[in-house]
Amino acid sequence: MLSIADSFDHDAELSACARGDREALQRIYRRESRYLLGVALRIVRQHALAEDVLHDAFVSIWQRAASFDPARGEGRGWIFSVVRNAALNKVRHGEREVSIDEEAAEAIQDEAALAAHAGAMDPFELRADLGKLDECLARLEPARRHCIVLAYVEGCSHGEIAQRIHAPLGTVKAWIQRGMRALRECMA
């Protein structure tokens, strides 16, 4: 799952984008668009709106690629942050009325808190917190951890996760909700 992403050099592709290499942006799009669409869809809850978010995010990635600093984090994380922030901004600014359930509201709050937290930290503190997150994830039951990774890293919807792991939708939702609660408590 994650080893596939590791073989793709996101940092180098972002550097190429910063130099004006349009093919680098196309390579990033081909590699990550389905995952990024899933992240956007999870936040905005409408497929057409998620596609708009993805388009806007890739324009932003192209325009801001020079601001990416590999010393502050990995390129893939930066790309996902751009998409998450674009989706959150779309919801916050109410460019369209979007109805969200309690679970989506929690996800938006989690993403906003993470973005605010990451923006306020220096790279050393961020790496320390990521290490803490890794420890907290390791404490979760494997099924809950897998569901959270599929939702927040891969950008899968709850329905997609249920299909992938052959579990009832309600069980997947409960695992993610309880797992996120445990992560928040562990990280506090």
SEVEXSE-641741 format. One line per 2 residues: number of its first residue (from 1); their letters; for each residue x, y, z of N, C-alpha, C, O. Coordinates in steps of 0.05 Angstrom, whole numbers, padded with zeros to 5 digits. Example, Ala and Ser with C-alpha at 12.3 -4.5 7.8 and 13.67 -1.06 7.14 Angstrom:
BEGIN
1 = AS = 00264 -00114 00156 00246 -00090 00156 00264 -00066 00156 00285 -00066 00169 ~ 00257 -00045 00142 00273 -00021 00143 00258 00001 00157 00268 00023 00161
END
This chain:
BEGIN
1 = ML = 00017 -00024 00000 00000 00000 00000 00017 00025 00000 00018 00039 -00020 ~ 00032 00031 00022 00048 00055 00023 00075 00051 00008 00087 00071 00000
3 = SI = 00084 00027 00005 00110 00022 -00008 00109 00031 -00038 00129 00038 -00049 ~ 00085 00029 -00050 00082 00038 -00078 00088 00068 -00080 00102 00077 -00098
5 = AD = 00077 00083 -00061 00081 00112 -00061 00110 00119 -00056 00119 00140 -00066 ~ 00124 00102 -00041 00152 00108 -00034 00170 00106 -00059 00191 00119 -00060
7 = SF = 00162 00091 -00079 00179 00088 -00103 00176 00112 -00122 00192 00114 -00141 ~ 00158 00129 -00117 00153 00153 -00134 00166 00177 -00119 00160 00181 -00095
9 = DH = 00183 00192 -00132 00197 00214 -00119 00181 00240 -00121 00184 00255 -00139 ~ 00163 00243 -00102 00146 00267 -00101 00162 00293 -00099 00156 00313 -00112
11 = DA = 00183 00292 -00083 00200 00316 -00079 00212 00325 -00106 00212 00349 -00113 ~ 00223 00306 -00121 00235 00312 -00147 00214 00323 -00166 00220 00341 -00182
13 = EL = 00191 00311 -00166 00170 00320 -00185 00161 00348 -00178 00155 00364 -00196 ~ 00159 00354 -00152 00152 00382 -00144 00173 00402 -00152 00167 00424 -00160
15 = SA = 00198 00394 -00149 00220 00411 -00158 00219 00416 -00188 00224 00438 -00197 ~ 00212 00395 -00203 00209 00398 -00232 00186 00417 -00239 00188 00433 -00257
17 = CA = 00164 00414 -00223 00142 00433 -00227 00151 00462 -00223 00143 00480 -00238 ~ 00166 00466 -00202 00176 00493 -00195 00193 00504 -00218 00194 00528 -00222
19 = RG = 00206 00486 -00233 00222 00495 -00256 00205 00498 -00282 00216 00504 -00303 ~ 00179 00493 -00280 00162 00496 -00302 00157 00471 -00319 00148 00473 -00342
21 = DR = 00164 00448 -00308 00160 00423 -00323 00131 00413 -00320 00124 00402 -00299 ~ 00115 00418 -00340 00087 00410 -00339 00083 00380 -00338 00064 00370 -00327
23 = EA = 00101 00365 -00350 00099 00336 -00349 00102 00325 -00321 00090 00305 -00314 ~ 00117 00339 -00304 00120 00331 -00276 00093 00333 -00262 00085 00316 -00246
25 = LQ = 00078 00355 -00268 00052 00358 -00256 00033 00336 -00266 00017 00325 -00251 ~ 00036 00329 -00292 00019 00307 -00302 00026 00280 -00289 00008 00264 -00284
27 = RI = 00052 00276 -00284 00060 00251 -00270 00048 00250 -00242 00039 00229 -00233 ~ 00049 00272 -00228 00037 00273 -00201 00007 00268 -00203 -00004 00253 -00187
29 = YR = -00006 00280 -00222 -00035 00277 -00226 -00041 00247 -00231 -00059 00236 -00219 ~ -00027 00235 -00250 -00032 00207 -00257 -00028 00189 -00232 -00042 00170 -00228
31 = RE = -00008 00195 -00217 00000 00179 -00194 -00020 00182 -00170 -00026 00162 -00157 ~ -00029 00206 -00165 -00043 00212 -00140 -00072 00221 -00143 -00086 00222 -00123
33 = SR = -00081 00227 -00167 -00108 00239 -00170 -00131 00223 -00157 -00149 00235 -00145 ~ -00130 00197 -00160 -00152 00181 -00149 -00153 00183 -00119 -00174 00183 -00107
35 = YL = -00129 00183 -00106 -00128 00185 -00077 -00136 00213 -00068 -00151 00216 -00049 ~ -00126 00233 -00083 -00132 00260 -00076 -00162 00267 -00080 -00174 00281 -00064
37 = LG = -00174 00255 -00100 -00203 00258 -00104 -00218 00246 -00081 -00238 00258 -00072 ~ -00209 00224 -00071 -00221 00212 -00047 -00219 00229 -00023 -00239 00231 -00007
39 = VA = -00197 00242 -00019 -00193 00261 00004 -00213 00284 00001 -00227 00291 00020 ~ -00214 00296 -00022 -00232 00318 -00027 -00261 00310 -00024 -00277 00324 -00012
41 = LR = -00268 00286 -00034 -00295 00276 -00033 -00304 00271 -00004 -00327 00277 00003 ~ -00286 00261 00012 -00292 00256 00040 -00299 00282 00055 -00315 00282 00073
43 = IV = -00287 00304 00046 -00292 00330 00060 -00317 00344 00048 -00334 00353 00063 ~ -00318 00346 00022 -00340 00362 00010 -00365 00346 00004 -00387 00357 00001
45 = RQ = -00363 00319 00003 -00386 00301 00001 -00402 00303 -00025 -00424 00292 -00026 ~ -00392 00316 -00045 -00405 00317 -00071 -00383 00312 -00093 -00363 00326 -00093
47 = HA = -00388 00293 -00110 -00368 00285 -00129 -00360 00308 -00147 -00336 00313 -00152 ~ -00379 00323 -00158 -00373 00345 -00176 -00357 00367 -00162 -00338 00378 -00173
49 = LA = -00365 00372 -00137 -00350 00392 -00121 -00322 00382 -00115 -00303 00398 -00115 ~ -00319 00357 -00109 -00293 00345 -00104 -00275 00347 -00128 -00251 00353 -00126
51 = ED = -00286 00344 -00152 -00270 00347 -00177 -00262 00376 -00180 -00239 00381 -00189 ~ -00279 00395 -00173 -00272 00423 -00174 -00249 00429 -00155 -00230 00443 -00161
53 = VL = -00251 00418 -00131 -00230 00421 -00111 -00203 00410 -00121 -00183 00423 -00119 ~ -00204 00386 -00133 -00180 00374 -00144 -00167 00391 -00165 -00143 00395 -00166
55 = HD = -00184 00402 -00183 -00174 00420 -00204 -00160 00444 -00192 -00138 00451 -00199 ~ -00174 00457 -00173 -00163 00481 -00160 -00137 00475 -00146 -00118 00490 -00146
57 = AF = -00137 00451 -00133 -00113 00443 -00118 -00089 00439 -00136 -00067 00447 -00129 ~ -00094 00427 -00160 -00072 00423 -00178 -00062 00449 -00190 -00038 00452 -00196
59 = VS = -00080 00468 -00194 -00071 00494 -00203 -00053 00506 -00181 -00032 00518 -00187 ~ -00061 00503 -00156 -00046 00514 -00133 -00019 00499 -00131 00001 00512 -00125
61 = IW = -00019 00473 -00134 00006 00458 -00133 00025 00469 -00154 00049 00473 -00149 ~ 00015 00473 -00178 00032 00483 -00200 00043 00511 -00193 00067 00516 -00197
63 = QR = 00026 00528 -00183 00034 00556 -00177 00052 00558 -00152 00069 00575 -00151 ~ 00048 00540 -00133 00063 00541 -00108 00085 00521 -00105 00096 00518 -00083
65 = AA = 00091 00506 -00126 00111 00484 -00123 00138 00495 -00114 00152 00480 -00099 ~ 00145 00519 -00121 00170 00530 -00112 00171 00535 -00082 00193 00537 -00070
67 = SF = 00148 00537 -00069 00147 00541 -00040 00150 00515 -00024 00153 00516 00000 ~ 00149 00492 -00038 00153 00467 -00024 00182 00465 -00014 00201 00470 -00029
69 = DP = 00185 00458 00012 00211 00455 00024 00214 00427 00035 00201 00420 00055 ~ 00231 00411 00022 00234 00383 00031 00244 00381 00060 00241 00360 00072
71 = AR = 00257 00402 00070 00266 00401 00098 00243 00402 00118 00246 00394 00141 ~ 00220 00411 00109 00197 00414 00127 00178 00390 00125 00159 00388 00141
73 = GE = 00182 00372 00107 00165 00348 00104 00167 00336 00077 00181 00346 00059 ~ 00153 00314 00073 00154 00300 00048 00135 00312 00027 00114 00324 00034
75 = GR = 00142 00309 00002 00127 00321 -00020 00098 00310 -00021 00080 00325 -00027 ~ 00095 00284 -00017 00068 00272 -00018 00050 00284 00003 00027 00290 -00002
77 = GW = 00061 00288 00027 00045 00301 00048 00038 00329 00041 00015 00338 00047 ~ 00056 00344 00029 00051 00371 00021 00028 00372 00000 00010 00389 00002
79 = IF = 00029 00354 -00019 00009 00353 -00040 -00019 00347 -00028 -00038 00359 -00034 ~ -00020 00327 -00010 -00045 00320 00004 -00055 00343 00020 -00079 00348 00022
81 = SV = -00037 00358 00033 -00045 00382 00049 -00057 00403 00031 -00077 00415 00039 ~ -00046 00407 00008 -00058 00427 -00011 -00086 00419 -00018 -00104 00436 -00018
83 = VR = -00091 00394 -00023 -00118 00385 -00031 -00137 00387 -00007 -00159 00397 -00009 ~ -00128 00378 00017 -00145 00380 00041 -00152 00409 00047 -00175 00415 00052
85 = NA = -00132 00426 00045 -00138 00454 00051 -00157 00467 00030 -00174 00483 00037 ~ -00154 00459 00005 -00172 00469 -00015 -00201 00460 -00010 -00220 00475 -00013
87 = AL = -00203 00434 -00002 -00230 00424 00004 -00242 00437 00029 -00265 00445 00029 ~ -00226 00441 00049 -00235 00454 00073 -00243 00483 00068 -00264 00493 00078
89 = NK = -00227 00496 00052 -00234 00524 00044 -00260 00525 00029 -00276 00544 00032 ~ -00264 00506 00011 -00289 00505 -00005 -00313 00502 00014 -00333 00516 00010
91 = VR = -00311 00485 00034 -00333 00481 00053 -00336 00506 00071 -00358 00515 00075 ~ -00314 00516 00081 -00315 00540 00099 -00327 00564 00085 -00343 00578 00097
93 = HG = -00319 00569 00061 -00329 00592 00047 -00356 00589 00034 -00367 00607 00022 ~ -00367 00565 00037 -00394 00560 00028 -00399 00566 -00001 -00420 00577 -00008
95 = ER = -00379 00559 -00018 -00383 00565 -00046 -00407 00550 -00057 -00419 00557 -00078 ~ -00415 00529 -00044 -00440 00515 -00049 -00449 00505 -00022 -00433 00499 -00004
97 = EV = -00474 00503 -00018 -00484 00492 00006 -00479 00462 00007 -00487 00447 -00011 ~ -00465 00454 00027 -00458 00426 00030 -00469 00416 00057 -00462 00427 00078
99 = SI = -00485 00395 00056 -00494 00384 00081 -00475 00362 00089 -00468 00345 00073 ~ -00467 00363 00115 -00448 00343 00124 -00459 00331 00150 -00474 00343 00165
101 = DE = -00453 00306 00153 -00461 00292 00177 -00441 00297 00199 -00421 00309 00195 ~ -00447 00287 00223 -00430 00290 00246 -00401 00280 00241 -00382 00292 00249
103 = EA = -00400 00257 00227 -00374 00244 00221 -00358 00262 00203 -00334 00265 00208 ~ -00370 00274 00183 -00355 00292 00165 -00346 00317 00179 -00324 00327 00175
105 = AE = -00363 00327 00197 -00356 00351 00213 -00332 00345 00230 -00314 00362 00232 ~ -00331 00321 00242 -00308 00314 00258 -00283 00312 00241 -00261 00320 00249
107 = AI = -00286 00301 00217 -00263 00299 00199 -00253 00326 00191 -00228 00330 00190 ~ -00271 00345 00186 -00263 00372 00179 -00248 00385 00202 -00227 00398 00199
109 = QD = -00259 00381 00226 -00245 00392 00250 -00218 00380 00254 -00199 00394 00260 ~ -00216 00354 00250 -00190 00340 00253 -00170 00351 00232 -00147 00357 00239
111 = EA = -00179 00354 00207 -00161 00364 00187 -00153 00393 00192 -00129 00400 00189 ~ -00171 00410 00201 -00165 00438 00207 -00146 00439 00231 -00127 00455 00230
113 = AL = -00150 00423 00251 -00132 00423 00274 -00104 00414 00266 -00084 00425 00275 ~ -00103 00393 00249 -00077 00383 00240 -00063 00404 00224 -00039 00409 00227
115 = AA = -00077 00418 00206 -00065 00438 00189 -00055 00462 00206 -00033 00472 00202 ~ -00071 00470 00226 -00063 00492 00243 -00039 00484 00260 -00020 00499 00264
117 = HA = -00040 00460 00270 -00018 00449 00287 00008 00447 00271 00029 00455 00280 ~ 00006 00436 00247 00030 00433 00230 00041 00460 00222 00066 00463 00220
119 = GA = 00024 00479 00216 00034 00505 00207 00048 00521 00230 00064 00538 00224 ~ 00041 00515 00255 00052 00529 00277 00078 00516 00288 00090 00528 00306
121 = MD = 00085 00494 00278 00108 00479 00289 00132 00482 00272 00131 00486 00247 ~ 00155 00479 00285 00180 00478 00269 00184 00449 00261 00170 00431 00271
123 = PF = 00201 00444 00241 00204 00416 00231 00210 00395 00252 00201 00373 00251 ~ 00227 00402 00272 00234 00383 00293 00209 00375 00309 00205 00352 00314
125 = EL = 00193 00395 00317 00169 00389 00332 00149 00372 00315 00136 00354 00326 ~ 00147 00379 00290 00129 00364 00272 00138 00335 00270 00121 00317 00272
127 = RA = 00163 00330 00267 00173 00303 00265 00169 00288 00291 00162 00264 00291 ~ 00172 00302 00314 00167 00289 00340 00137 00282 00342 00131 00260 00352
129 = DL = 00120 00300 00333 00091 00293 00334 00084 00271 00316 00067 00254 00322 ~ 00097 00270 00292 00091 00248 00274 00101 00222 00286 00088 00201 00282
131 = GK = 00123 00222 00301 00132 00198 00315 00111 00190 00336 00106 00166 00339 ~ 00100 00209 00349 00079 00204 00369 00055 00192 00356 00042 00173 00366
133 = LD = 00047 00203 00333 00025 00193 00318 00029 00164 00310 00011 00147 00312 ~ 00053 00158 00301 00060 00130 00294 00057 00112 00318 00047 00090 00315
135 = EC = 00067 00121 00341 00064 00105 00366 00034 00101 00372 00026 00079 00380 ~ 00018 00122 00370 -00010 00120 00376 -00025 00102 00357 -00042 00087 00364
137 = LA = -00017 00104 00331 -00029 00086 00311 -00022 00057 00318 -00039 00039 00314 ~ 00002 00052 00326 00011 00025 00333 -00005 00013 00356 -00007 -00012 00358
139 = RL = -00016 00030 00373 -00032 00020 00396 -00060 00011 00388 -00073 -00004 00403 ~ -00069 00020 00365 -00096 00013 00356 -00097 -00016 00347 -00077 -00028 00339
141 = EP = -00121 -00028 00349 -00125 -00054 00338 -00119 -00053 00308 -00125 -00032 00295 ~ -00107 -00074 00296 -00100 -00073 00268 -00123 -00065 00249 -00118 -00050 00230
143 = AR = -00147 -00075 00254 -00169 -00069 00236 -00176 -00039 00237 -00181 -00027 00216 ~ -00176 -00027 00261 -00182 00001 00264 -00160 00018 00250 -00166 00037 00236
145 = RH = -00135 00010 00255 -00112 00025 00244 -00114 00024 00213 -00110 00044 00200 ~ -00120 00000 00202 -00122 -00003 00173 -00144 00015 00161 -00140 00028 00141
147 = CI = -00167 00015 00175 -00189 00032 00166 -00182 00062 00166 -00188 00077 00147 ~ -00168 00070 00187 -00160 00099 00189 -00140 00106 00167 -00142 00127 00155
149 = VL = -00121 00088 00162 -00102 00093 00141 -00116 00094 00114 -00110 00112 00097 ~ -00134 00076 00109 -00149 00077 00083 -00165 00102 00080 -00166 00114 00059
151 = AY = -00177 00112 00102 -00193 00136 00101 -00176 00161 00098 -00182 00178 00081 ~ -00156 00164 00115 -00142 00189 00116 -00116 00191 00099 -00107 00213 00093
153 = VE = -00105 00168 00092 -00082 00168 00075 -00090 00163 00046 -00082 00177 00027 ~ -00105 00141 00042 -00114 00134 00015 -00138 00150 00006 -00142 00152 -00019
155 = GC = -00153 00163 00024 -00175 00179 00016 -00200 00163 00009 -00217 00173 -00006 ~ -00202 00139 00019 -00225 00122 00013 -00250 00130 00029 -00247 00139 00052
157 = SH = -00273 00127 00017 -00298 00131 00032 -00303 00107 00050 -00290 00086 00046 ~ -00321 00110 00068 -00328 00088 00086 -00338 00064 00070 -00331 00041 00076
159 = GE = -00354 00069 00050 -00364 00047 00033 -00342 00032 00018 -00342 00008 00016 ~ -00323 00048 00008 -00300 00035 -00006 -00284 00018 00013 -00275 -00004 00006
161 = IA = -00280 00028 00038 -00265 00013 00058 -00280 -00013 00064 -00268 -00034 00066 ~ -00306 -00011 00068 -00322 -00035 00074 -00319 -00056 00052 -00317 -00080 00058
163 = QR = -00319 -00047 00027 -00316 -00066 00005 -00288 -00078 00005 -00285 -00102 00000 ~ -00268 -00061 00010 -00240 -00071 00009 -00234 -00092 00030 -00221 -00112 00025
165 = IH = -00245 -00087 00054 -00237 -00105 00076 -00260 -00125 00082 -00257 -00141 00101 ~ -00281 -00125 00066 -00303 -00144 00069 -00315 -00143 00097 -00317 -00164 00110
167 = AP = -00322 -00119 00105 -00335 -00115 00131 -00360 -00098 00128 -00362 -00083 00109 ~ -00379 -00101 00146 -00403 -00084 00144 -00397 -00054 00147 -00378 -00046 00161
169 = LG = -00412 -00038 00132 -00407 -00009 00132 -00409 00003 00160 -00392 00019 00168 ~ -00428 -00006 00176 -00431 00005 00203 -00407 -00002 00220 -00399 00014 00237
171 = TV = -00396 -00025 00216 -00372 -00033 00231 -00348 -00015 00224 -00334 -00006 00241 ~ -00345 -00010 00198 -00323 00007 00189 -00326 00035 00201 -00307 00046 00211
173 = KA = -00350 00046 00200 -00355 00072 00211 -00348 00073 00241 -00335 00091 00250 ~ -00357 00053 00255 -00351 00051 00284 -00321 00049 00290 -00311 00062 00307
175 = WI = -00308 00032 00274 -00279 00029 00278 -00264 00055 00274 -00246 00063 00289 ~ -00272 00070 00253 -00258 00095 00247 -00265 00115 00269 -00247 00129 00278
177 = QR = -00290 00117 00276 -00297 00136 00297 -00283 00131 00323 -00272 00149 00336 ~ -00283 00106 00332 -00270 00098 00357 -00240 00101 00355 -00226 00109 00374
179 = GM = -00229 00094 00332 -00200 00096 00328 -00191 00125 00328 -00171 00131 00340 ~ -00206 00143 00316 -00199 00171 00316 -00202 00183 00345 -00185 00199 00353
181 = RA = -00222 00174 00359 -00224 00183 00387 -00200 00174 00403 -00189 00190 00419 ~ -00192 00149 00399 -00168 00139 00414 -00143 00154 00405 -00126 00159 00422
183 = LR = -00140 00160 00380 -00117 00176 00371 -00117 00203 00383 -00096 00213 00392 ~ -00140 00217 00384 -00141 00244 00396 -00133 00242 00425 -00117 00259 00435
185 = EC = -00143 00222 00440 -00135 00219 00468 -00106 00213 00471 -00093 00224 00489 ~ -00095 00196 00455 -00067 00189 00456 -00049 00213 00450 -00028 00216 00462
187 = MA = -00057 00229 00430 -00040 00252 00422 -00042 00275 00441 -00024 00293 00441 ~ -00062 00276 00458 -00066 00298 00477 -00044 00299 00498 -00045 00317 00515
END
